[in-house]
Amino acid sequence: MAMVQCSAPADTDDYLYIPAILFSHKYAGLSSNGKLLYSILRDNLRGAKSQDCFCSDQEICWLLKCSKKQARRTIQELDKFHLVSPLPSGKIRVQDVCSE
């Protein structure tokens, strides 16, 4: 299984796609950080054969400009909404909400 690293877009002309469904009633309780992190994780999987990526707490802190505690809370929040599934290996399985 291929492992995709979590990183910022390489090209400054790239845009981040935030799925409109994240603004629906179903995800009304999802924080802005949660919506942003989910979108970043999905974007990093673009073109990958696997839905698994590795994104450390430190990388999430850098991406969201937050503490490790907040990074962990954001992953837990995404898990609560069934948007990601943290795996024992340290990877994160990202669910595809666009196909709902």
mmCIF file as gemmi writes it, N, C-alpha and C atoms, coordinates in Angstrom:
data_model
loop_
_atom_site.group_PDB
_atom_site.id
_atom_site.type_symbol
_atom_site.label_atom_id
_atom_site.label_alt_id
_atom_site.label_comp_id
_atom_site.label_asym_id
_atom_site.label_entity_id
_atom_site.label_seq_id
_atom_site.pdbx_PDB_ins_code
_atom_site.Cartn_x
_atom_site.Cartn_y
_atom_site.Cartn_z
_atom_site.occupancy
_atom_site.B_iso_or_equiv
_atom_site.pdbx_formal_charge
_atom_site.auth_seq_id
_atom_site.auth_asym_id
_atom_site.pdbx_PDB_model_num
ATOM 1 N N . MET Axp A 1 ? 0.841 -1.179 0 1 0 ? 1 A 1
ATOM 2 C CA . MET Axp A 1 ? 0 0 0 1 0 ? 1 A 1
ATOM 3 C C . MET Axp A 1 ? 0.887 1.243 0 1 0 ? 1 A 1
ATOM 4 N N . ALA Axp A 2 ? 0.622 2.158 -0.876 1 0 ? 2 A 1
ATOM 5 C CA . ALA Axp A 2 ? 1.408 3.388 -0.946 1 0 ? 2 A 1
ATOM 6 C C . ALA Axp A 2 ? 1.077 4.296 0.229 1 0 ? 2 A 1
ATOM 7 N N . MET Axp A 3 ? 2.08 4.997 0.712 1 0 ? 3 A 1
ATOM 8 C CA . MET Axp A 3 ? 1.865 5.92 1.807 1 0 ? 3 A 1
ATOM 9 C C . MET Axp A 3 ? 2.088 7.335 1.284 1 0 ? 3 A 1
ATOM 10 N N . VAL Axp A 4 ? 1.14 8.192 1.518 1 0 ? 4 A 1
ATOM 11 C CA . VAL Axp A 4 ? 1.21 9.561 1.04 1 0 ? 4 A 1
ATOM 12 C C . VAL Axp A 4 ? 1.549 10.467 2.21 1 0 ? 4 A 1
ATOM 13 N N . GLN Axp A 5 ? 2.564 11.296 2.058 1 0 ? 5 A 1
ATOM 14 C CA . GLN Axp A 5 ? 2.923 12.253 3.092 1 0 ? 5 A 1
ATOM 15 C C . GLN Axp A 5 ? 1.971 13.437 3.071 1 0 ? 5 A 1
ATOM 16 N N . CYS Axp A 6 ? 1.761 14.016 4.209 1 0 ? 6 A 1
ATOM 17 C CA . CYS Axp A 6 ? 0.924 15.203 4.338 1 0 ? 6 A 1
ATOM 18 C C . CYS Axp A 6 ? 1.829 16.415 4.176 1 0 ? 6 A 1
ATOM 19 N N . SER Axp A 7 ? 1.509 17.286 3.247 1 0 ? 7 A 1
ATOM 20 C CA . SER Axp A 7 ? 2.357 18.452 3.036 1 0 ? 7 A 1
ATOM 21 C C . SER Axp A 7 ? 1.55 19.579 2.417 1 0 ? 7 A 1
ATOM 22 N N . ALA Axp A 8 ? 2.139 20.734 2.417 1 0 ? 8 A 1
ATOM 23 C CA . ALA Axp A 8 ? 1.5 21.894 1.798 1 0 ? 8 A 1
ATOM 24 C C . ALA Axp A 8 ? 1.622 21.77 0.284 1 0 ? 8 A 1
ATOM 25 N N . PRO Axp A 9 ? 0.702 22.379 -0.47 1 0 ? 9 A 1
ATOM 26 C CA . PRO Axp A 9 ? 0.794 22.33 -1.934 1 0 ? 9 A 1
ATOM 27 C C . PRO Axp A 9 ? 2.125 22.906 -2.417 1 0 ? 9 A 1
ATOM 28 N N . ALA Axp A 10 ? 2.706 22.278 -3.418 1 0 ? 10 A 1
ATOM 29 C CA . ALA Axp A 10 ? 4.004 22.703 -3.936 1 0 ? 10 A 1
ATOM 30 C C . ALA Axp A 10 ? 3.901 23.973 -4.776 1 0 ? 10 A 1
ATOM 31 N N . ASP Axp A 11 ? 2.827 24.123 -5.493 1 0 ? 11 A 1
ATOM 32 C CA . ASP Axp A 11 ? 2.652 25.252 -6.395 1 0 ? 11 A 1
ATOM 33 C C . ASP Axp A 11 ? 1.753 26.295 -5.73 1 0 ? 11 A 1
ATOM 34 N N . THR Axp A 12 ? 2.198 27.539 -5.702 1 0 ? 12 A 1
ATOM 35 C CA . THR Axp A 12 ? 1.418 28.58 -5.039 1 0 ? 12 A 1
ATOM 36 C C . THR Axp A 12 ? 0.145 28.927 -5.8 1 0 ? 12 A 1
ATOM 37 N N . ASP Axp A 13 ? 0.016 28.458 -7.048 1 0 ? 13 A 1
ATOM 38 C CA . ASP Axp A 13 ? -1.197 28.715 -7.82 1 0 ? 13 A 1
ATOM 39 C C . ASP Axp A 13 ? -2.264 27.656 -7.593 1 0 ? 13 A 1
ATOM 40 N N . ASP Axp A 14 ? -1.966 26.626 -6.801 1 0 ? 14 A 1
ATOM 41 C CA . ASP Axp A 14 ? -2.942 25.589 -6.489 1 0 ? 14 A 1
ATOM 42 C C . ASP Axp A 14 ? -4.009 26.14 -5.555 1 0 ? 14 A 1
ATOM 43 N N . TYR Axp A 15 ? -5.181 25.554 -5.656 1 0 ? 15 A 1
ATOM 44 C CA . TYR Axp A 15 ? -6.279 25.908 -4.773 1 0 ? 15 A 1
ATOM 45 C C . TYR Axp A 15 ? -6.708 24.682 -4.007 1 0 ? 15 A 1
ATOM 46 N N . LEU Axp A 16 ? -7.148 24.885 -2.795 1 0 ? 16 A 1
ATOM 47 C CA . LEU Axp A 16 ? -7.629 23.79 -1.974 1 0 ? 16 A 1
ATOM 48 C C . LEU Axp A 16 ? -9.133 23.673 -2.148 1 0 ? 16 A 1
ATOM 49 N N . TYR Axp A 17 ? -9.59 22.489 -2.506 1 0 ? 17 A 1
ATOM 50 C CA . TYR Axp A 17 ? -11.012 22.225 -2.697 1 0 ? 17 A 1
ATOM 51 C C . TYR Axp A 17 ? -11.603 21.791 -1.363 1 0 ? 17 A 1
ATOM 52 N N . ILE Axp A 18 ? -12.568 22.535 -0.859 1 0 ? 18 A 1
ATOM 53 C CA . ILE Axp A 18 ? -13.287 22.174 0.362 1 0 ? 18 A 1
ATOM 54 C C . ILE Axp A 18 ? -14.666 21.699 -0.07 1 0 ? 18 A 1
ATOM 55 N N . PRO Axp A 19 ? -14.973 20.408 0.108 1 0 ? 19 A 1
ATOM 56 C CA . PRO Axp A 19 ? -16.266 19.884 -0.342 1 0 ? 19 A 1
ATOM 57 C C . PRO Axp A 19 ? -17.44 20.625 0.293 1 0 ? 19 A 1
ATOM 58 N N . ALA Axp A 20 ? -18.395 21.023 -0.527 1 0 ? 20 A 1
ATOM 59 C CA . ALA Axp A 20 ? -19.563 21.764 -0.05 1 0 ? 20 A 1
ATOM 60 C C . ALA Axp A 20 ? -20.366 20.973 0.972 1 0 ? 20 A 1
ATOM 61 N N . ILE Axp A 21 ? -20.312 19.643 0.897 1 0 ? 21 A 1
ATOM 62 C CA . ILE Axp A 21 ? -21.066 18.814 1.836 1 0 ? 21 A 1
ATOM 63 C C . ILE Axp A 21 ? -20.623 19.065 3.281 1 0 ? 21 A 1
ATOM 64 N N . LEU Axp A 22 ? -19.397 19.527 3.482 1 0 ? 22 A 1
ATOM 65 C CA . LEU Axp A 22 ? -18.92 19.812 4.832 1 0 ? 22 A 1
ATOM 66 C C . LEU Axp A 22 ? -19.662 20.987 5.459 1 0 ? 22 A 1
ATOM 67 N N . PHE Axp A 23 ? -20.406 21.735 4.656 1 0 ? 23 A 1
ATOM 68 C CA . PHE Axp A 23 ? -21.176 22.868 5.161 1 0 ? 23 A 1
ATOM 69 C C . PHE Axp A 23 ? -22.659 22.524 5.287 1 0 ? 23 A 1
ATOM 70 N N . SER Axp A 24 ? -22.983 21.238 5.105 1 0 ? 24 A 1
ATOM 71 C CA . SER Axp A 24 ? -24.369 20.789 5.22 1 0 ? 24 A 1
ATOM 72 C C . SER Axp A 24 ? -24.728 20.563 6.688 1 0 ? 24 A 1
ATOM 73 N N . HIS Axp A 25 ? -26.006 20.315 6.924 1 0 ? 25 A 1
ATOM 74 C CA . HIS Axp A 25 ? -26.515 20.092 8.276 1 0 ? 25 A 1
ATOM 75 C C . HIS Axp A 25 ? -25.813 18.904 8.944 1 0 ? 25 A 1
ATOM 76 N N . LYS Axp A 26 ? -25.486 17.889 8.167 1 0 ? 26 A 1
ATOM 77 C CA . LYS Axp A 26 ? -24.84 16.686 8.702 1 0 ? 26 A 1
ATOM 78 C C . LYS Axp A 26 ? -23.526 17.011 9.413 1 0 ? 26 A 1
ATOM 79 N N . TYR Axp A 27 ? -22.804 18.005 8.939 1 0 ? 27 A 1
ATOM 80 C CA . TYR Axp A 27 ? -21.514 18.38 9.512 1 0 ? 27 A 1
ATOM 81 C C . TYR Axp A 27 ? -21.56 19.744 10.209 1 0 ? 27 A 1
ATOM 82 N N . ALA Axp A 28 ? -22.74 20.134 10.677 1 0 ? 28 A 1
ATOM 83 C CA . ALA Axp A 28 ? -22.912 21.445 11.304 1 0 ? 28 A 1
ATOM 84 C C . ALA Axp A 28 ? -21.992 21.638 12.517 1 0 ? 28 A 1
ATOM 85 N N . GLY Axp A 29 ? -21.697 20.581 13.241 1 0 ? 29 A 1
ATOM 86 C CA . GLY Axp A 29 ? -20.85 20.689 14.428 1 0 ? 29 A 1
ATOM 87 C C . GLY Axp A 29 ? -19.367 20.582 14.157 1 0 ? 29 A 1
ATOM 88 N N . LEU Axp A 30 ? -18.983 20.402 12.901 1 0 ? 30 A 1
ATOM 89 C CA . LEU Axp A 30 ? -17.571 20.264 12.544 1 0 ? 30 A 1
ATOM 90 C C . LEU Axp A 30 ? -16.907 21.639 12.528 1 0 ? 30 A 1
ATOM 91 N N . SER Axp A 31 ? -15.785 21.75 13.224 1 0 ? 31 A 1
ATOM 92 C CA . SER Axp A 31 ? -15.085 23.037 13.311 1 0 ? 31 A 1
ATOM 93 C C . SER Axp A 31 ? -14.442 23.422 11.977 1 0 ? 31 A 1
ATOM 94 N N . SER Axp A 32 ? -14.077 24.664 11.883 1 0 ? 32 A 1
ATOM 95 C CA . SER Axp A 32 ? -13.371 25.149 10.682 1 0 ? 32 A 1
ATOM 96 C C . SER Axp A 32 ? -12.039 24.433 10.517 1 0 ? 32 A 1
ATOM 97 N N . ASN Axp A 33 ? -11.323 24.196 11.632 1 0 ? 33 A 1
ATOM 98 C CA . ASN Axp A 33 ? -10.063 23.461 11.56 1 0 ? 33 A 1
ATOM 99 C C . ASN Axp A 33 ? -10.3 22.049 11.035 1 0 ? 33 A 1
ATOM 100 N N . GLY Axp A 34 ? -11.396 21.434 11.446 1 0 ? 34 A 1
ATOM 101 C CA . GLY Axp A 34 ? -11.726 20.095 10.973 1 0 ? 34 A 1
ATOM 102 C C . GLY Axp A 34 ? -11.985 20.077 9.477 1 0 ? 34 A 1
ATOM 103 N N . LYS Axp A 35 ? -12.76 21.038 9 1 0 ? 35 A 1
ATOM 104 C CA . LYS Axp A 35 ? -13.057 21.131 7.566 1 0 ? 35 A 1
ATOM 105 C C . LYS Axp A 35 ? -11.779 21.375 6.761 1 0 ? 35 A 1
ATOM 106 N N . LEU Axp A 36 ? -10.934 22.242 7.283 1 0 ? 36 A 1
ATOM 107 C CA . LEU Axp A 36 ? -9.69 22.565 6.602 1 0 ? 36 A 1
ATOM 108 C C . LEU Axp A 36 ? -8.75 21.362 6.569 1 0 ? 36 A 1
ATOM 109 N N . LEU Axp A 37 ? -8.561 20.697 7.719 1 0 ? 37 A 1
ATOM 110 C CA . LEU Axp A 37 ? -7.661 19.554 7.761 1 0 ? 37 A 1
ATOM 111 C C . LEU Axp A 37 ? -8.171 18.421 6.882 1 0 ? 37 A 1
ATOM 112 N N . TYR Axp A 38 ? -9.466 18.14 6.919 1 0 ? 38 A 1
ATOM 113 C CA . TYR Axp A 38 ? -10.019 17.093 6.056 1 0 ? 38 A 1
ATOM 114 C C . TYR Axp A 38 ? -9.719 17.415 4.588 1 0 ? 38 A 1
ATOM 115 N N . SER Axp A 39 ? -9.923 18.664 4.199 1 0 ? 39 A 1
ATOM 116 C CA . SER Axp A 39 ? -9.691 19.071 2.815 1 0 ? 39 A 1
ATOM 117 C C . SER Axp A 39 ? -8.219 18.93 2.433 1 0 ? 39 A 1
ATOM 118 N N . ILE Axp A 40 ? -7.323 19.261 3.355 1 0 ? 40 A 1
ATOM 119 C CA . ILE Axp A 40 ? -5.884 19.114 3.09 1 0 ? 40 A 1
ATOM 120 C C . ILE Axp A 40 ? -5.525 17.645 2.922 1 0 ? 40 A 1
ATOM 121 N N . LEU Axp A 41 ? -6.049 16.796 3.812 1 0 ? 41 A 1
ATOM 122 C CA . LEU Axp A 41 ? -5.764 15.363 3.713 1 0 ? 41 A 1
ATOM 123 C C . LEU Axp A 41 ? -6.288 14.791 2.402 1 0 ? 41 A 1
ATOM 124 N N . ARG Axp A 42 ? -7.504 15.162 2.014 1 0 ? 42 A 1
ATOM 125 C CA . ARG Axp A 42 ? -8.081 14.69 0.747 1 0 ? 42 A 1
ATOM 126 C C . ARG Axp A 42 ? -7.234 15.179 -0.429 1 0 ? 42 A 1
ATOM 127 N N . ASP Axp A 43 ? -6.807 16.427 -0.371 1 0 ? 43 A 1
ATOM 128 C CA . ASP Axp A 43 ? -6.014 17.001 -1.454 1 0 ? 43 A 1
ATOM 129 C C . ASP Axp A 43 ? -4.689 16.257 -1.602 1 0 ? 43 A 1
ATOM 130 N N . ASN Axp A 44 ? -4.084 15.857 -0.484 1 0 ? 44 A 1
ATOM 131 C CA . ASN Axp A 44 ? -2.809 15.145 -0.526 1 0 ? 44 A 1
ATOM 132 C C . ASN Axp A 44 ? -2.952 13.737 -1.069 1 0 ? 44 A 1
ATOM 133 N N . LEU Axp A 45 ? -4.17 13.212 -1.092 1 0 ? 45 A 1
ATOM 134 C CA . LEU Axp A 45 ? -4.399 11.869 -1.628 1 0 ? 45 A 1
ATOM 135 C C . LEU Axp A 45 ? -4.772 11.891 -3.104 1 0 ? 45 A 1
ATOM 136 N N . ARG Axp A 46 ? -4.917 13.078 -3.663 1 0 ? 46 A 1
ATOM 137 C CA . ARG Axp A 46 ? -5.3 13.188 -5.07 1 0 ? 46 A 1
ATOM 138 C C . ARG Axp A 46 ? -4.343 12.394 -5.947 1 0 ? 46 A 1
ATOM 139 N N . GLY Axp A 47 ? -4.882 11.465 -6.702 1 0 ? 47 A 1
ATOM 140 C CA . GLY Axp A 47 ? -4.074 10.65 -7.592 1 0 ? 47 A 1
ATOM 141 C C . GLY Axp A 47 ? -3.448 9.434 -6.934 1 0 ? 47 A 1
ATOM 142 N N . ALA Axp A 48 ? -3.596 9.3 -5.618 1 0 ? 48 A 1
ATOM 143 C CA . ALA Axp A 48 ? -3.019 8.139 -4.916 1 0 ? 48 A 1
ATOM 144 C C . ALA Axp A 48 ? -3.939 6.929 -5.069 1 0 ? 48 A 1
ATOM 145 N N . LYS Axp A 49 ? -3.348 5.744 -5.038 1 0 ? 49 A 1
ATOM 146 C CA . LYS Axp A 49 ? -4.13 4.515 -5.151 1 0 ? 49 A 1
ATOM 147 C C . LYS Axp A 49 ? -4.743 4.121 -3.813 1 0 ? 49 A 1
ATOM 148 N N . SER Axp A 50 ? -4.201 4.63 -2.736 1 0 ? 50 A 1
ATOM 149 C CA . SER Axp A 50 ? -4.645 4.286 -1.388 1 0 ? 50 A 1
ATOM 150 C C . SER Axp A 50 ? -5.383 5.461 -0.763 1 0 ? 50 A 1
ATOM 151 N N . GLN Axp A 51 ? -6.23 5.173 0.191 1 0 ? 51 A 1
ATOM 152 C CA . GLN Axp A 51 ? -6.922 6.218 0.955 1 0 ? 51 A 1
ATOM 153 C C . GLN Axp A 51 ? -6.207 6.46 2.283 1 0 ? 51 A 1
ATOM 154 N N . ASP Axp A 52 ? -5.005 5.872 2.446 1 0 ? 52 A 1
ATOM 155 C CA . ASP Axp A 52 ? -4.239 6.012 3.67 1 0 ? 52 A 1
ATOM 156 C C . ASP Axp A 52 ? -3.133 7.043 3.472 1 0 ? 52 A 1
ATOM 157 N N . CYS Axp A 53 ? -2.971 7.896 4.464 1 0 ? 53 A 1
ATOM 158 C CA . CYS Axp A 53 ? -1.85 8.835 4.423 1 0 ? 53 A 1
ATOM 159 C C . CYS Axp A 53 ? -1.232 8.884 5.81 1 0 ? 53 A 1
ATOM 160 N N . PHE Axp A 54 ? -0.015 9.334 5.878 1 0 ? 54 A 1
ATOM 161 C CA . PHE Axp A 54 ? 0.646 9.515 7.159 1 0 ? 54 A 1
ATOM 162 C C . PHE Axp A 54 ? 0.798 11.002 7.373 1 0 ? 54 A 1
ATOM 163 N N . CYS Axp A 55 ? 0.26 11.482 8.457 1 0 ? 55 A 1
ATOM 164 C CA . CYS Axp A 55 ? 0.359 12.905 8.785 1 0 ? 55 A 1
ATOM 165 C C . CYS Axp A 55 ? 0.603 12.982 10.284 1 0 ? 55 A 1
ATOM 166 N N . SER Axp A 56 ? 1.786 13.375 10.682 1 0 ? 56 A 1
ATOM 167 C CA . SER Axp A 56 ? 2.131 13.417 12.101 1 0 ? 56 A 1
ATOM 168 C C . SER Axp A 56 ? 1.437 14.594 12.791 1 0 ? 56 A 1
ATOM 169 N N . ASP Axp A 57 ? 1.37 14.515 14.107 1 0 ? 57 A 1
ATOM 170 C CA . ASP Axp A 57 ? 0.817 15.624 14.887 1 0 ? 57 A 1
ATOM 171 C C . ASP Axp A 57 ? 1.584 16.909 14.599 1 0 ? 57 A 1
ATOM 172 N N . GLN Axp A 58 ? 2.903 16.773 14.443 1 0 ? 58 A 1
ATOM 173 C CA . GLN Axp A 58 ? 3.746 17.941 14.177 1 0 ? 58 A 1
ATOM 174 C C . GLN Axp A 58 ? 3.379 18.59 12.831 1 0 ? 58 A 1
ATOM 175 N N . GLU Axp A 59 ? 3.134 17.763 11.817 1 0 ? 59 A 1
ATOM 176 C CA . GLU Axp A 59 ? 2.737 18.309 10.508 1 0 ? 59 A 1
ATOM 177 C C . GLU Axp A 59 ? 1.376 18.996 10.598 1 0 ? 59 A 1
ATOM 178 N N . ILE Axp A 60 ? 0.454 18.392 11.343 1 0 ? 60 A 1
ATOM 179 C CA . ILE Axp A 60 ? -0.871 19.009 11.512 1 0 ? 60 A 1
ATOM 180 C C . ILE Axp A 60 ? -0.732 20.338 12.241 1 0 ? 60 A 1
ATOM 181 N N . CYS Axp A 61 ? 0.129 20.382 13.253 1 0 ? 61 A 1
ATOM 182 C CA . CYS Axp A 61 ? 0.378 21.646 13.976 1 0 ? 61 A 1
ATOM 183 C C . CYS Axp A 61 ? 0.879 22.725 13.025 1 0 ? 61 A 1
ATOM 184 N N . TRP Axp A 62 ? 1.795 22.322 12.139 1 0 ? 62 A 1
ATOM 185 C CA . TRP Axp A 62 ? 2.351 23.279 11.183 1 0 ? 62 A 1
ATOM 186 C C . TRP Axp A 62 ? 1.28 23.751 10.196 1 0 ? 62 A 1
ATOM 187 N N . LEU Axp A 63 ? 0.481 22.811 9.69 1 0 ? 63 A 1
ATOM 188 C CA . LEU Axp A 63 ? -0.549 23.154 8.712 1 0 ? 63 A 1
ATOM 189 C C . LEU Axp A 63 ? -1.627 24.068 9.291 1 0 ? 63 A 1
ATOM 190 N N . LEU Axp A 64 ? -2.072 23.754 10.518 1 0 ? 64 A 1
ATOM 191 C CA . LEU Axp A 64 ? -3.172 24.507 11.133 1 0 ? 64 A 1
ATOM 192 C C . LEU Axp A 64 ? -2.693 25.615 12.064 1 0 ? 64 A 1
ATOM 193 N N . LYS Axp A 65 ? -1.376 25.698 12.263 1 0 ? 65 A 1
ATOM 194 C CA . LYS Axp A 65 ? -0.802 26.681 13.196 1 0 ? 65 A 1
ATOM 195 C C . LYS Axp A 65 ? -1.459 26.538 14.565 1 0 ? 65 A 1
ATOM 196 N N . CYS Axp A 66 ? -1.389 25.309 15.107 1 0 ? 66 A 1
ATOM 197 C CA . CYS Axp A 66 ? -2.027 25.023 16.383 1 0 ? 66 A 1
ATOM 198 C C . CYS Axp A 66 ? -1.115 24.166 17.252 1 0 ? 66 A 1
ATOM 199 N N . SER Axp A 67 ? -1.537 23.926 18.482 1 0 ? 67 A 1
ATOM 200 C CA . SER Axp A 67 ? -0.778 23.085 19.408 1 0 ? 67 A 1
ATOM 201 C C . SER Axp A 67 ? -1.004 21.604 19.084 1 0 ? 67 A 1
ATOM 202 N N . LYS Axp A 68 ? -0.143 20.726 19.652 1 0 ? 68 A 1
ATOM 203 C CA . LYS Axp A 68 ? -0.319 19.286 19.46 1 0 ? 68 A 1
ATOM 204 C C . LYS Axp A 68 ? -1.651 18.828 20.044 1 0 ? 68 A 1
ATOM 205 N N . LYS Axp A 69 ? -2.031 19.41 21.158 1 0 ? 69 A 1
ATOM 206 C CA . LYS Axp A 69 ? -3.313 19.06 21.789 1 0 ? 69 A 1
ATOM 207 C C . LYS Axp A 69 ? -4.464 19.372 20.836 1 0 ? 69 A 1
ATOM 208 N N . GLN Axp A 70 ? -4.422 20.534 20.209 1 0 ? 70 A 1
ATOM 209 C CA . GLN Axp A 70 ? -5.471 20.917 19.26 1 0 ? 70 A 1
ATOM 210 C C . GLN Axp A 70 ? -5.436 20.031 18.012 1 0 ? 70 A 1
ATOM 211 N N . ALA Axp A 71 ? -4.241 19.667 17.565 1 0 ? 71 A 1
ATOM 212 C CA . ALA Axp A 71 ? -4.11 18.782 16.397 1 0 ? 71 A 1
ATOM 213 C C . ALA Axp A 71 ? -4.769 17.438 16.685 1 0 ? 71 A 1
ATOM 214 N N . ARG Axp A 72 ? -4.506 16.881 17.86 1 0 ? 72 A 1
ATOM 215 C CA . ARG Axp A 72 ? -5.109 15.595 18.238 1 0 ? 72 A 1
ATOM 216 C C . ARG Axp A 72 ? -6.623 15.714 18.357 1 0 ? 72 A 1
ATOM 217 N N . ARG Axp A 73 ? -7.086 16.828 18.93 1 0 ? 73 A 1
ATOM 218 C CA . ARG Axp A 73 ? -8.542 17.052 19.046 1 0 ? 73 A 1
ATOM 219 C C . ARG Axp A 73 ? -9.195 17.135 17.673 1 0 ? 73 A 1
ATOM 220 N N . THR Axp A 74 ? -8.512 17.75 16.721 1 0 ? 74 A 1
ATOM 221 C CA . THR Axp A 74 ? -9.063 17.882 15.373 1 0 ? 74 A 1
ATOM 222 C C . THR Axp A 74 ? -9.177 16.516 14.704 1 0 ? 74 A 1
ATOM 223 N N . ILE Axp A 75 ? -8.158 15.674 14.856 1 0 ? 75 A 1
ATOM 224 C CA . ILE Axp A 75 ? -8.228 14.31 14.306 1 0 ? 75 A 1
ATOM 225 C C . ILE Axp A 75 ? -9.356 13.538 14.984 1 0 ? 75 A 1
ATOM 226 N N . GLN Axp A 76 ? -9.492 13.67 16.3 1 0 ? 76 A 1
ATOM 227 C CA . GLN Axp A 76 ? -10.583 12.996 17.022 1 0 ? 76 A 1
ATOM 228 C C . GLN Axp A 76 ? -11.944 13.482 16.53 1 0 ? 76 A 1
ATOM 229 N N . GLU Axp A 77 ? -12.033 14.779 16.26 1 0 ? 77 A 1
ATOM 230 C CA . GLU Axp A 77 ? -13.282 15.354 15.743 1 0 ? 77 A 1
ATOM 231 C C . GLU Axp A 77 ? -13.61 14.774 14.366 1 0 ? 77 A 1
ATOM 232 N N . LEU Axp A 78 ? -12.611 14.674 13.499 1 0 ? 78 A 1
ATOM 233 C CA . LEU Axp A 78 ? -12.833 14.094 12.172 1 0 ? 78 A 1
ATOM 234 C C . LEU Axp A 78 ? -13.233 12.628 12.289 1 0 ? 78 A 1
ATOM 235 N N . ASP Axp A 79 ? -12.654 11.927 13.247 1 0 ? 79 A 1
ATOM 236 C CA . ASP Axp A 79 ? -13.013 10.529 13.49 1 0 ? 79 A 1
ATOM 237 C C . ASP Axp A 79 ? -14.466 10.437 13.971 1 0 ? 79 A 1
ATOM 238 N N . LYS Axp A 80 ? -14.863 11.329 14.847 1 0 ? 80 A 1
ATOM 239 C CA . LYS Axp A 80 ? -16.242 11.348 15.363 1 0 ? 80 A 1
ATOM 240 C C . LYS Axp A 80 ? -17.261 11.529 14.238 1 0 ? 80 A 1
ATOM 241 N N . PHE Axp A 81 ? -16.911 12.327 13.252 1 0 ? 81 A 1
ATOM 242 C CA . PHE Axp A 81 ? -17.792 12.566 12.106 1 0 ? 81 A 1
ATOM 243 C C . PHE Axp A 81 ? -17.585 11.542 10.987 1 0 ? 81 A 1
ATOM 244 N N . HIS Axp A 82 ? -16.771 10.52 11.256 1 0 ? 82 A 1
ATOM 245 C CA . HIS Axp A 82 ? -16.491 9.433 10.3 1 0 ? 82 A 1
ATOM 246 C C . HIS Axp A 82 ? -15.854 9.941 9.01 1 0 ? 82 A 1
ATOM 247 N N . LEU Axp A 83 ? -15.03 10.979 9.128 1 0 ? 83 A 1
ATOM 248 C CA . LEU Axp A 83 ? -14.32 11.511 7.972 1 0 ? 83 A 1
ATOM 249 C C . LEU Axp A 83 ? -12.935 10.896 7.831 1 0 ? 83 A 1
ATOM 250 N N . VAL Axp A 84 ? -12.355 10.487 8.933 1 0 ? 84 A 1
ATOM 251 C CA . VAL Axp A 84 ? -11.074 9.787 8.929 1 0 ? 84 A 1
ATOM 252 C C . VAL Axp A 84 ? -11.138 8.648 9.939 1 0 ? 84 A 1
ATOM 253 N N . SER Axp A 85 ? -10.231 7.706 9.762 1 0 ? 85 A 1
ATOM 254 C CA . SER Axp A 85 ? -10.073 6.61 10.724 1 0 ? 85 A 1
ATOM 255 C C . SER Axp A 85 ? -8.598 6.504 11.05 1 0 ? 85 A 1
ATOM 256 N N . PRO Axp A 86 ? -8.2 6.897 12.268 1 0 ? 86 A 1
ATOM 257 C CA . PRO Axp A 86 ? -6.797 6.717 12.649 1 0 ? 86 A 1
ATOM 258 C C . PRO Axp A 86 ? -6.469 5.223 12.716 1 0 ? 86 A 1
ATOM 259 N N . LEU Axp A 87 ? -5.353 4.825 12.154 1 0 ? 87 A 1
ATOM 260 C CA . LEU Axp A 87 ? -4.938 3.431 12.134 1 0 ? 87 A 1
ATOM 261 C C . LEU Axp A 87 ? -3.801 3.218 13.126 1 0 ? 87 A 1
ATOM 262 N N . PRO Axp A 88 ? -3.668 2.001 13.669 1 0 ? 88 A 1
ATOM 263 C CA . PRO Axp A 88 ? -2.607 1.732 14.65 1 0 ? 88 A 1
ATOM 264 C C . PRO Axp A 88 ? -1.201 2.014 14.119 1 0 ? 88 A 1
ATOM 265 N N . SER Axp A 89 ? -1.02 1.94 12.824 1 0 ? 89 A 1
ATOM 266 C CA . SER Axp A 89 ? 0.301 2.159 12.215 1 0 ? 89 A 1
ATOM 267 C C . SER Axp A 89 ? 0.716 3.624 12.22 1 0 ? 89 A 1
ATOM 268 N N . GLY Axp A 90 ? -0.17 4.512 12.645 1 0 ? 90 A 1
ATOM 269 C CA . GLY Axp A 90 ? 0.138 5.942 12.615 1 0 ? 90 A 1
ATOM 270 C C . GLY Axp A 90 ? -0.406 6.627 11.38 1 0 ? 90 A 1
ATOM 271 N N . LYS Axp A 91 ? -0.928 5.827 10.447 1 0 ? 91 A 1
ATOM 272 C CA . LYS Axp A 91 ? -1.539 6.398 9.246 1 0 ? 91 A 1
ATOM 273 C C . LYS Axp A 91 ? -2.963 6.833 9.563 1 0 ? 91 A 1
ATOM 274 N N . ILE Axp A 92 ? -3.53 7.573 8.654 1 0 ? 92 A 1
ATOM 275 C CA . ILE Axp A 92 ? -4.914 8.031 8.772 1 0 ? 92 A 1
ATOM 276 C C . ILE Axp A 92 ? -5.633 7.621 7.499 1 0 ? 92 A 1
ATOM 277 N N . ARG Axp A 93 ? -6.718 6.868 7.628 1 0 ? 93 A 1
ATOM 278 C CA . ARG Axp A 93 ? -7.529 6.509 6.464 1 0 ? 93 A 1
ATOM 279 C C . ARG Axp A 93 ? -8.559 7.626 6.282 1 0 ? 93 A 1
ATOM 280 N N . VAL Axp A 94 ? -8.561 8.223 5.111 1 0 ? 94 A 1
ATOM 281 C CA . VAL Axp A 94 ? -9.441 9.345 4.804 1 0 ? 94 A 1
ATOM 282 C C . VAL Axp A 94 ? -10.654 8.82 4.043 1 0 ? 94 A 1
ATOM 283 N N . GLN Axp A 95 ? -11.845 9.105 4.538 1 0 ? 95 A 1
ATOM 284 C CA . GLN Axp A 95 ? -13.085 8.679 3.901 1 0 ? 95 A 1
ATOM 285 C C . GLN Axp A 95 ? -13.46 9.675 2.795 1 0 ? 95 A 1
ATOM 286 N N . ASP Axp A 96 ? -14.136 9.215 1.785 1 0 ? 96 A 1
ATOM 287 C CA . ASP Axp A 96 ? -14.538 10.071 0.671 1 0 ? 96 A 1
ATOM 288 C C . ASP Axp A 96 ? -15.981 10.521 0.847 1 0 ? 96 A 1
ATOM 289 N N . VAL Axp A 97 ? -16.176 11.748 1.332 1 0 ? 97 A 1
ATOM 290 C CA . VAL Axp A 97 ? -17.541 12.262 1.525 1 0 ? 97 A 1
ATOM 291 C C . VAL Axp A 97 ? -18.144 12.732 0.216 1 0 ? 97 A 1
ATOM 292 N N . CYS Axp A 98 ? -17.318 12.947 -0.79 1 0 ? 98 A 1
ATOM 293 C CA . CYS Axp A 98 ? -17.817 13.443 -2.073 1 0 ? 98 A 1
ATOM 294 C C . CYS Axp A 98 ? -18.624 12.397 -2.809 1 0 ? 98 A 1
ATOM 295 N N . SER Axp A 99 ? -18.488 11.126 -2.434 1 0 ? 99 A 1
ATOM 296 C CA . SER Axp A 99 ? -19.219 10.072 -3.114 1 0 ? 99 A 1
ATOM 297 C C . SER Axp A 99 ? -20.516 9.711 -2.4 1 0 ? 99 A 1
ATOM 298 N N . GLU Axp A 100 ? -20.872 10.454 -1.358 1 0 ? 100 A 1
ATOM 299 C CA . GLU Axp A 100 ? -22.113 10.178 -0.61 1 0 ? 100 A 1
ATOM 300 C C . GLU Axp A 100 ? -23.323 10.602 -1.393 1 0 ? 100 A 1
